[in-house]
Amino acid sequence: MDDPDRPELWTRRRFIVRGLAAGVAAGLMPASFARAASTAQPPMMLERLPRPQELETPVEYLETYDTPNEVFFVRSHFGPPVIDRDAWRLEFQGMVKNPKSFSLRDLRKFPVVTLPATLQCAGNGRSLYSPKVPGVQWLKGGVGNAEWTGVRLRDVLDALRLRPAARHMQSAGFDLPPMPTTPRFVRSIPIERALDPTTLLAFEMNGAPLPVLHGGPCRLIVPGWAGDHWLKWIGRITLQDHEAEGFYMQTGYRISGQDQAGKPPPVTANRVKSLIARPLDNAVMPAGRIVVSGVAFTGTGAVERVEVSLDGGAWVAADLDRQRSPGAWQQWRYTWDSPKAGAHTIAVRATDSAGNTQPDQTPWNKSGYLWNGIDRVRCEVRS
């Protein structure tokens, strides 16, 4: 595959940042100097890795329907490139009759849509597996929900006229690995998923231009599927008759078991999951009425039921908001009347429209993907 990192998109700062990274790799300058050129970390975020920055959303920010951009979790393999939005182009090639490249202005000529969707890192919850697995040790906050604005990928592909043999859509971004021996982050999705009306090329997030940390100027939105498919800084799309080659498609982002080809199956849809955003773990609260609340989501379909258990007791239904769009989370709340003074444990589980219910523990896999075990918090009530 040709390299989509076209020189005309580079800015002077990009050369500086790449030069600093190369200097660090060669041992010519301290890492702290290179980090000074990266985007500053918001003080409220939880840093899971300093370079590239892996920033987790504090749980209390998961209580709102739209996660604010400034506290939305940040995940990438190589860190953000610096791209001139005016010079940016998205190139389509391969099995289309009318190959073409698009600027942001070109994309806006298609019908522009806005839809809410939940983005979750495939490794969210990895730190909860036992025994421990390697990788970024996300707890709960590698997830967020936003209003994404862009154009349907299907509308663009219709204009380019897909060839009948196209079965997969491969995507590559402008982010480059730090070393030539490191594989590029290249992914593909089946053509059916590419043509789904909720799959977008997004250029806005919560009503603002898509921030560079979140893939700006343009990224893929694949509601209901894990974040490895939501390619950031997208620069090239290739329509082809086979899955993408390379480590991140053929080896990475696969889980235990075997698919029809005898390989470990790829990570695709999210598993049903609910999270407690309030009260926080180890909170101390006065006696009286306490509102327990959070969010729940699943891959395909919708969450149909959320239940709360207090101190290992019976599961009781919580109030659950309807799903506003496929692949978007739903808010839930439970009113706890007159709890006794002392220590308590609150647990929550969700069930989706396919009948899947959160397990007590997620079966272990060597990469720590798709944790969806029952969420629990401990708290204390004082009279």
N, C-alpha and C positions, 0 to 999 in steps of 0.2 A: 504494500500500500504506500502511496506517495505521502510525504510529510505535509500535513495541513498547516504547519507553522510557517506561514509565508513571511519573508523578510520585511515586506512593506508595512506589516502591521506592528513591527517592533518600534518601541519608543526608546529614547535615551535611557530612561529609568530602567527599562527592561534589561538592557545590556548591562547596566550597573548591577542590578540584582543578580543576574546570571553570573556576572564576573565575581561578585562576592561569594556566591554559592560555590563556584569552582575553586576560589581561593581557600575556602574552608575545607573543601574536600581534599585539596592538595596540602593542607596544613600550613598555608601561608599567612593566615590571619585567624584571630580568635572567632569562635562561633558567635559570641555576643555582638561583635561588630556586624556580622551578616544579619542577625536578628533585628538590628536597629533599622534595617531597610524594609522590614516586613510591616504588614498592617498592625497597628496597635491593638492589644487585647482589651476589650471592654472590661472594666474592673469587676463586674458582677458575674462574668463567665467562669466556668470551671475548666482550667487548662489540663487536658489529658496528655498532650504532647506539645513541645515547644516548636518543633520544626519538622515537617510543616505543621502549622497550628491546627490542633484538634481541640475544639472548644465545646464544652457540654453546657446545655441549658439547665440552670438551677430548676429544681422541681416546681417551685412556687410559680414559675412563669408558664407552666403547663396547664394552669387553671383557666386561662382565657381561651376563647375560640380561635382567634388569630394570634399566633406567637409573634411578638414584635421582631422586626428585622434585626435590631441591635442585640437581641438575646437569642436569636435562632442559632441552633448548634452549627458548627463549622467542621467539615470533614473533607479532606482531599488526600491524594496519594503523593503529590509533588508540590503542592502550594499553588497559589493563583498566578497565572501569567498577567502581564500588563498589556492590555489591548486598546488600541484606538477605536472607540465605538464608531467613528465616522468612516474608518477604513475597513471595519470588520465585514467579512463576507462568509456566508455559509454555502458550501459547494455540495451539490448533489451529483452523483455519478453512478456508473454501473448500469443495472438493468432498468433504465428509464429511456423512453424514446426522445425526451427533450432535456438532456442534462443542462444544468444551469446553476449559477451562483446568485445568492440573494443578499442584499443589504438589509438593515433593519427597516428602512423605508420601503423596500420591496415587499418584505413580509407583511407590513401593515396594510398592503393593498388587499390582502385576504381578509375575510371576516374575523374581527378581533373578538375574542371571548374571554371571560373571567370565570374561574371556578375555584372553589376551595379544595385543597387536597393535603393529605398528611404525608410528609416525608420522614422516613425512618431509616437510619443507618442499619445495614444488615447485621452489624455487630452490637447494636444497642442491647444492653443487658449482659454483655460478655463477662463482666466481672462477677456475675452471679453464678456462673457455672462452677461445678466442683467435680473433678479436679480442675484447677485453673488452666486456661488455654492462653496461648500468646496472642498479641494484638493489642490495639487500643482498649484500655479497660473502662469502657462505658458502663455507667450505672443505669440510670433511667432516662437521662436527658438528651440522648442522641436521637431526638424526634421533635417534630414541630408541625404545626398546621398553618398554612398561609393561603391567601388569595392570589392565585397565579393568573397573570394576564398574558395572552399570546394568541397564536393561531393554531388551528387544528393541523397536525401533521398530515392527516388524511387529505385536507384541502390542497396542500402543497403537492403531495404525491399524485393526486388526481390531475393537477395541472401539468405535471411532468410526464404523465402517462406511463404507468408501470408496465413492464413486460411480464407476460404470464409466468415466466420461470422464476421471478423474484419471490423468494420465500423468507428471506431474512433482511433486516435493515441494520447495517453496521455503522457505528458512530465513533468518531475520534475528536478529541478536543485540542486546544492550543497549549495545554499544559504539557511540559516535557519532563521526562525523568532526569534526575541529576547526573547520571552516568550513562554512557553509551551502552553498557551491558545490562542496564535496568530495562525491563520490558515496558513498552508504552501501555497506557490504560486505554484499551480498545474494547468495546462491548458491542453486542448485537441483541436484537429482540426479534421474535417471529413477526412476520409481516402482518398477521392478524392483530397483534398488539399494537403495531405501528399505525394500523388503520382504525383502531378504536377511537371513537369521537372524543374521548377524554384525554388522549395522548396529545400533548401540546409542545410547541416550540415557544417558550415563555421568555418575555423580555421585561416584565414587571413583576414585582413581588410586594404584596400589600399596598398597592397603589403607587409605588415608587419604582424608578428604573432599577432593574435587577442588580443588586450590589455585586461587586467583583468577587467577594468572598463566597457568594452563593451562585456563582456561575456566569455573572454578567460579562458581555451584554446579552447572551442568549444560552438557554439550557433546555434539555428535555424534561418534560413532566410526564411521569408514568403512574397515575394514581392507582393505589392498591398494591403496587409492587415495591420491593425494597429499593433503597437509595442507590445501589450500585448501577441501576438502570437509568437513573436520572442524570445523564451525562452533563457535566458543566463545561463552560467555555467551548461550546461545540463549534467545530470548524469544517467538518466534512462528514457527509452521510453517503454511504455506498449501498446500493441495492444489489443483492446477490442471492445465489441459490443455496448457500451454506452458512452455518454459524461463523462468527468471527474466529480467526485463529489467535494464538498467543496465550500467554499465561493467565491473564485476567478473565478469559472466557473458558478456556479448556481445562484449567487447573484450579484457579481461584474462584471463589464464590460458588462452591459446590458443597453439598452436605452429604451426610451418611446415607447409604443405600445404593441402589442401582436403578437407572432408567432403562428404557427399552433397548438402548444401545449397549447396556452393560456398564455404563459409566455412572459415577456419583451424580445425582440430579442437580441441576443448577438452582440457586436461590432465585425465586421469582416473587410470588405473592407474599405479603405480610401474613402472619398468623394472628388470630383473634387475640386481643390484648386490652387490658384496662390498667390504668395507673391512678394512684392516689396523689393528688396535688395538695390537698388540705385535709387534715392537719399534716404538718411536716413530721418526719421521723424524729422522735425524742422531744416532741413539743410538750410544754406544760401549759395546761388550760384551766380556767376557773370552772367550777361546777355550773351546770345550767344547760341550756340547749346548745348542742354543737352540730355544726353543719360539716359533713364529710363530703368531699367533692373531687372530681377529676375528669378524665377523658377515657374514651374507649374507641377502638378502631379494629378493622379487620382488612383482609386482602380484597377479595371480591364479595359482593353482597353487602350486608349491613349488620351492625350489632343489634340484636333483638332484645337482649336482657342483660342487665348488670345487677349483681347481687353482692351484698355486704354481709360479713360475719364478724361478730364482736366476741373476742376472747374464745375463739373456737366453737362458738355456738351455731345455731341454725342459720342458714343462708336466707337473707331477707331482701326482697326486691328494692332497688333504688329507683328514683325517678330518672328517666333517660330521655334526652332530647332526640328528635328525629335526625336522620342523616340528611344533610343539605345537598350533598353531591356524592357520586360514587368515589370511594377512596378517601373521603374526608372523615375526620374523627367526630365523635358525638360526645357532648358533655353529659355528665350524670351528677346526681347529688343525693345525699341521704341525711335525714334529720335524726340525730341521736338525742332523744329526750331524757333528761335527768340521769346522766351516767353517775355511777357511784365513784366516790373518791378512791384514788389508787392508780396502779399501773394497768394499762389496757393494750391489747393488740387488735388492730383493725385489718381485715383482709377483704379483698375485692376480686371478683372474677366476672368475666363477660362470656356471653354465648352469642354466636352469630347466626345468620339466616340459613347457613348450611348445617347447623346443629353442632358446630365445633365449640367446645367450652375450654377455657384456660385450664391447663393441668396444674397440679400442685408444684411440680418441677418439670422443666423442659428436658427431654432426652438429650444427653450430652452429645456434642459433635466437636471434632478437633479444631474447628475454626471459631467456635463460639457464636454461630449465627442464629438469628431469629428466636432469641429468648422470649418466652411469653408465659413464664410461670406466674402463679397467683401473686399479686402484689400485697405487701404487708407493711404497716408502719406501727411503731410502738409510741405510746403517748402516756401522759400522766394527767389525771384530773385532781385538782386540789379544791377542797371545800372552803 
